[in-house]
Amino acid sequence: MSMSTLNICLLLLSVMLWASIFLVRYKGEIKDWYLNRFDRSPPPRPPEGKAMPEVSLPFRYDSTPPDKEE
């Protein structure tokens, strides 16, 4: 069974319509993602005179010995 020319044209039209709706709706998010992913500019520097905030690690480098029960 072969597809007619009308069916092929309708299929292509519907794919282009869905792609255009998607691009119009998510244009801002796509632009932000693209710039975040492919932009070569260096990350912003911290402000002068302010120390970086202390971030606690989810683990410790030193191990504590287990408690001994007597």
C-alpha positions in Angstrom: 0.0 0.0 0.0 1.6 3.3 -1.0 1.0 6.7 0.4 -0.5 9.3 -1.8 1.0 12.7 -2.4 -1.7 14.3 -0.3 -0.9 12.1 2.7 2.8 12.9 2.4 2.1 16.6 2.2 -0.3 16.4 5.2 2.3 14.5 7.2 5.1 17.0 6.4 2.7 19.9 7.2 1.7 18.5 10.6 5.4 17.8 11.5 6.4 21.4 10.6 3.4 22.8 12.5 4.2 20.8 15.7 7.9 21.8 15.4 6.9 25.5 15.0 4.5 25.4 18.0 7.3 23.7 20.1 9.9 26.4 19.1 7.5 29.3 19.8 6.4 27.9 23.2 9.9 27.0 24.4 12.0 29.6 22.6 13.3 31.1 25.9 14.2 27.8 27.5 15.9 26.6 24.3 18.0 29.8 24.1 19.0 29.6 27.7 20.0 25.9 27.3 21.9 26.6 24.1 23.9 29.5 25.6 24.6 27.5 28.8 25.7 24.5 26.8 27.8 26.0 24.0 28.9 29.5 25.2 32.6 29.8 25.6 32.7 32.8 28.0 34.3 32.1 31.4 32.1 31.8 34.4 31.4 35.0 36.4 34.0 35.9 39.1 33.0 36.3 42.7 32.6 39.9 43.9 35.8 41.5 45.3 36.2 41.6 49.1 33.6 38.9 49.7 34.7 35.4 50.6 33.2 32.4 49.0 30.5 30.8 51.2 31.5 27.7 53.1 29.9 24.6 51.6 29.7 21.5 53.7 30.7 18.3 52.0 28.4 15.2 52.1 31.3 13.1 53.4 34.4 13.5 55.6 38.0 12.8 54.8 39.0 11.7 58.3 37.4 8.6 59.6 36.5 8.4 63.3 37.1 5.1 65.1 34.0 3.3 66.2 32.9 3.5 69.9 34.2 0.7 72.0 31.7 -0.8 74.4 33.2 -2.2 77.6 
